[in-house]
Amino acid sequence: MEMNSGGKMMHIVMFPWFAMGHLTAFLHTANKFAERGHRVSFLIPSKTQSKLTSFNLHPSLISFIPLDVPRVDGLPSHAQTTADIPYPLYTHLMTAMDRTEPTIQSILLDLKPDLVFYDFTHWLPALARRLGIKSIHYCIISPATIAYDMSPARDQESELNLERPPLGFPPSSVKLHSFEAKASASFRDIEYGSGVSFHDRMMKSLSDGDALVFKACREMEGEFCDYLERQFKKPVIASGPVIPETPTSTLDEKWDKWLGGFKKGSVVYCALGSQSNLNKDQFQELVLGLELTGLPFLAALKPPAGNNSVEEVLPEGFTDRVKGRGIVEGGWIQQQLILSHPSIGCFVTHCGSGSITEALVNECQIVLLPQIGDQIINARFIAGDLKAGVEVERREEDCWFTKEIICNAVKLVMEENGEVANELRLNHDKWRKFLLKDNLEASYTDEFITKLQDIIASTPNR
């Protein structure tokens, strides 16, 4: 079967890290391939398949291959993804993924795909090479983050200093505060899977594949892509923004009715993702800050570590004071549909890759409250380079924020005719129109496919 362009129809295997943000990002990309007739075999933890079935828009071309998660000491038997476990247990889940290598080998031998997409499984490129299959590191972390934290130039520094960018880094507002730099430096050395540090796993994953692909646009992050191409000496491909398709489901009646009770652009929506690491004190400062704005708000927040529900950590009297205008929800929420509701005027986000894209394609103002790793770089890029959002200020020595700081950031962006708010609206509107431009996504996908076909057609792996 041939494409109109003359390119060969591809069969791609996808093996993302067992975290919902990675699984859904890979599946959105799989949908783009399937739209054009390419076949995808998607490896997924067996009990997680049901959560993603509704996102598979082309079931005749995208086949889920369920994997049993191997038993690992310290990993709960029910654990399938990072959503099922606290952060300190992620290393055990990574070990479980590493132990699937014999199973993955037999699947690849059976399927004989053209390409295999991966991210954290650093052993996969060598396995693919032995089988004559090209491997693609598909990175949902931004090019700016990888360029700042993981470029080979970092490993050549006589003394690691993450407060400043590495040698040759493009001109940018991106840099880390001292507390963030220390946390990031120590994170590099933690064991992530049995017997391998996070840094070594990532460097091998980035270095050993046939190409690096980023969920990004060159118009926004092209300089970082070019820098990484020079650093890793291999093709770096921007796959485009990969904007999630509009869900076929509708917003739950409960939320539709509640949001419908407020005027257009007046509600603050706050969500910090499934990996939020706020402690109880910071959790309380955040919700008190939302209360202090005087605006209606909906906060989708995980309870802090050691707590079973959000209700048990809400400040005393809080629920009664905000009754009728404020809700703190501890369960999963339909973020994409919430953000597109006309009542939402501000999004307080943790700056995860998917949430940033969703923020930019909607009309709400953006307040950036990053927690860890790539979220911090994303926040600096959006606030500093694109000037499309405001980052919550924190104390330099420990990254602490207060309720007053949260309140001030929200009020600053929500001010109707404020100078800062107007500048943010103009810049946000420019990038929103760019991302939603007719044919942008389609042209990126077509170019992406052509480049992948070129990689397949290049000298065979030996």
N, C-alpha and C positions, 0 to 999 in steps of 0.2 A: 504494500500500500504506500503510495507516494503522496507527498504534500504538493500543493499547487506550485510552491517555490522550487520543487525538485528535491527537497530534502527528504531523508528517510524517516518513516514513522518510528518513533523511539519507544522502547520499553524501559521504564525507570523504576528502580526500587528505592523506597524512602524509609530511612531508619532514624527518626529523630529521638532526642533525649526525652525520657518519659516525664515530661512536664506539659501541662495542658497548653501553655502559651507556645511551646515548640511544636506540639502535635497539631494544633489548629493552624499555625503559620505554614507548616509543611503542607497541610491539607488544602489551604487556600491556593497554594502554588500548584498542587496536584490538579485542582479544578481548572486552572488556567491551561495546563497541558492537555487535559482531557477535552476541553472545549475545542481544541484543534486536532482531536483524534488520536493523541498519544496515549499509551497505556501506562498505568501506574500500579505497582504492587506496594501496598502500604503496610509496614510492619508496626504492630500496635499491641500493647498489653491486652490480654484477652478480655478482662472485665471492663476495660475502658472503651471498647468498640461501640457499645450502645450510646455512649455520650457524644460520639462524633458522627454517627450514622446520618443525622439530619444535615450535617455540613457537607456530606459527599453528594455533590450535585450531578455526578456522572457515574452512578453505580455500575453501569455496563463496562466502563473503562478503568475505574478505580476500584481495585480489589483489596479489601482489608485481609491481612494475614495475621491472625491472632497468635501472640507469643505468651507462653507461660513464663511468669517472672520467677527466676530461680530462687530457691531459699538461700538466705544469707543470715548468719547469726546477727541478731540485733535489729533485723528488719521485720516489722510485723507481717504476719502471713497474708493480711488483706491488702498490703501496700501494692499499688499498681503505678501510681504517679506521685510526683512531689506534693500534690494536693492532699494526699492521704497521710502525710507524715510531717513532723516538725523539721525545721531546717537542719539540725545536727545529724539527722538520719539520712540526708541526701547522699552522703558518701556510700552508705550501704546499698542504696538503690542503684548507684553507679556501678558498684561491684556486681550487682545482679545483672545489669546490662552487659558488663564485660563477660560474664559467664555464659551469655547467649552465643558467644563466638562460634562454637561448633554447630549450633542450630542455624545460625546465619550462613555459615559456609555451605551447609547442605541445601538451604533455600536458594542461594545464589547459583550453586551447581545445577539445581533443578530448573530454575527460571532462565538462566543465561541472559540477564538483562544487558542493555547497552551501557547504562550508567547506574551508579548507586549514590544517593544523596545521604549525607550523615552530618552530625555536628560534634558531639562529645566523644564518640567511640573512636579513640585515637588509633586503634589497631585495624580499623576497617580499610584504610587505603592499601596497606600491605596485603591484606587478604584479597581485596579486589584485584590488585596487580597480579597476584599469583594465578588468578582465574581469568586474566585477560579482560577485566572489566574496568572502565574508567570510573574514578571516584570524585565526587564534587562535595566540597565542604560548603553546606548551605547555612549561612550565619544570620540568625535573626537579630543578633546584637549589631549595633550600628557600626559602620566603617570608622567613624570618629573614635569610638570606644576601643576597637581593636588596634587602631593606629596609635592611640595614646598609651594603652596598657600593654599591648602584646607584640609590638613591632620588634623585629630582631635587633634594632638599634638599642632597645632597652637592655638587652642581654650583653651589649658591648660597653655599657656604662661602667666606669670603675667603681662608682658607688650609686646604688639605686636611689633615685630621688623622684618620686611620683608627683611632687608638687609642681614640677615643671614638665613641659612636653619633651619627648625624645628628640634627638638630633634630626633635623630635616622636616619636622612636623609642620604642616601648612599653617599659615597665619590664621589664628582663631582665638575666641574667648575661652576655649576649653582649657581649664587647669583645675587642680584639686587643692582644697584647703588642707592644712597640715593634719588634722584629725582624719580626714578622708584618705589622705595619702598613706598614713600609717596603717589604717584598716585595710586598704587595698594591698599594701605590701605584705601584710601578714596573711591575707587571704591567698596570695600566690603560693604560699608554702603549705597550706592545709592539704591533708590527704583527701583526694577526691576519687574514690574507688580504691581498691586494695593496692597499696604499694606505689601509688603514683600521685604526685602533687597536682593541684589544679593548674598551675603554670605549665608544668611539663606536659600534661594532658592536652592543654589548649595549643601549645606550641607545636606539638607533634600533629595534632589534628589539622592545624592551619598549614603546616609545612609539607605534609606528605601527600595531600590530594593532588589531582590534576588541575584543579582550578578552585578559586574562591568566589562564592556568589553571595551577594548581600541584598537583603530586602531594602533597597534604597534607590534614589534617583540621582543621576549624575548632576542634574541642575542644582541639587541641594548639597550633595556630599561628594562631588566628583574629585575634588582635590585630595580628599582622604583615600579614595579608591586608587588614584594615581600613585600616591605615596606608598600604599600597601603593595601595589604591583611592582614598584621598584624594590621594596623591602623583601618581599617573598619570591620575587623573580618568577612569577607565574601569572596566568590570566586572572584578572579580577573583574567580575561581571556584576553590574547593577541590574537586578531583575525588575526594577520599578517598584512602586509603593505597595503593590499587592493589597489594594483596598478590599476589605471583606465585602462579599456580595450582601445586598439587603436581605436580612433573614426572611424566610417564608412565614415564620411565626409572627404573632402580633404581641404587643405589650400586654402583660397581665392586667386584667381589668382593675385590680387593686391599685396598681401604680398609675395607670392611665387616668383613673378617676381622681386620685389624690393630686397628681400633677396638674390635672385639668382645673383644679380649684384656684390656681394662681395665675397671675397675669404673665404675658409673654416675656421671656428673658429675665425672670425674677428669681428663679430657684438655683441654689448652689448644689451641685452634685459632687460628692467626694468619694473616691474609691482608690484604695492603695494596693489592690492586687492580692493574689493568693500567697505571696511570699513576704507580706508585710512583717516587719520586725519591730514595730513600736512596742515599748514597754508600757506598763499601766499608766505611769505618770504622763508620758507623751501622748498616749491615747486620750487621756482626760484633757490635756491642754488643747488637743486638736478639736474635740467636740465642744469644749467651752468656747474656743475661738469661733467656731461656726455659730454657736448661740449668740455670741457677742455682736456678730454682724447685724443682728435684727432681721435678717433675711430668711425666707423659707429655705430649708435644706434637707437633702436626703444623703446620708452617709452610709456607704456599703463597706463595712470594716470587719476584718477578722478579729476575734478576741485576742488580747495579748497572750503570749506564752504563759502557760500555767493556769489559764482561765478557760472555763467551758462555754461561756456565753458573753455577749457584749453587755447584756443587761446587768450582770453582776459587777461590772467595772465602770458603769456610768456614774458620774459624780452625783452626790446626794442632792435630791430635789430637781435634778436635771430634767427628767421625763415630764414632770408636772409643769415646769417652766416653759418647755418648748412644745407642749401639747398643741396639736393643730397646725404647727408650722415646721416642726423638725422631727425627723425619724432617723434612728441609727439601726441599720439592718445588718445582721450577722451572717445571713445566708447568701447564696449565689443570686445574682441579679442580672437582668437583661441589659447590659451596659450599652450595647450598640443602639438599642431601641430607646433607652432612657435618654442618651445624648442627642438623639434626633428629635426629641419632644420639644415643641415650641416654647414650653415654660422654662427650659434649662437655659440659664444665662452665664453660668460659670462652672468650670470643671476643675476640681482640685485633684490632681493626678500624681501617682508615684513615678510616672515617666517611663513605664515599661514600653517596649517597642510597639506593641499592638495598640496600647492606649494612646500613645502619642499620635499614631496615624489617625485613630478615631477622633481624637481631639482636633486635629488640623482640618479634617474634612467636614466638621460641624461648625456651627456659627458661635458656639459659646466661647467666652473668654477663658484663658488657661492660667491656672495657678499651679506651679511646679513644686512638688514636695517629694524629692527623690529619697530613697531609702538606702540602696546598696548599689555597688558596681556600676553597670552600664547606665542605670537610671540617672546617676549623678552627671555623667558625661552628656546624656541626652538633654538633661535640664539646662546645662551650661550652653549647649548648642542652640536650643530653642530660645532661651532667654537672651543669650549674648550674641550669637551669630545671626539668627533669624529675627530676633527682637519681636517674637510673636507670643510671648508669655512672660509672667513674672515668677521668679523663684522665691520661695519662702526663705528669709534670712535666718541663719543659725549662728550660735556662738562658735567662734573659731576653735576653742579648745575641746569642745565635746559635742558639737552639732546640735545643741539643745535649742528648741524653739518654744515660744510662749503663746498663750491664747491671744494676747494683744497683737503679736506678729502675724498670726494666722488671720485674725480679723482685718488687720490693716492691708494685707496682701489682697484679700478678697474684695475689700472696699475700693482699693486702688484700681483694680481691673474693671469693677462694675460701675464706676463713676460715669455718669452719662456723658458729660462733656469734658472730662478731665484730659489734660494734655497727654499723660502716659497712656490712659485707656484708649484714647483716639489713635495714638501711634500703633499700639498693639493691634487694634481692630484693623487698621489699614494693612499692616504686615501680615496678619493672620488671613485676612480676606484675599490678599495677593496669592498666598500659598494654597489656600483652599481652592481658589479658582484654578490654579495650576494643576493641583492633584486631581481635580474633577474634570479637567479639560477632555473634551471628546477625543478619543483615540490615543490618549497618553498611555494608558495601561496596555492597550492592544499593541501599540507599536513597540513598547518595551518588551512585551511577551514574545512578539515575533522575532525581535533582535536576539533575545535571550535564547530562544529555540535554535536559531541559526548558529549562534556561537557554540551551543552544546553539540549540534550536529558536526560542526567543524572539529571539535575535540574528539568526538567518536571516530571521525574519519582520519584523524592524525595518526602518526606512527602507533601501531598496536602496542598495548602493554605487554611486557614479557615477564 
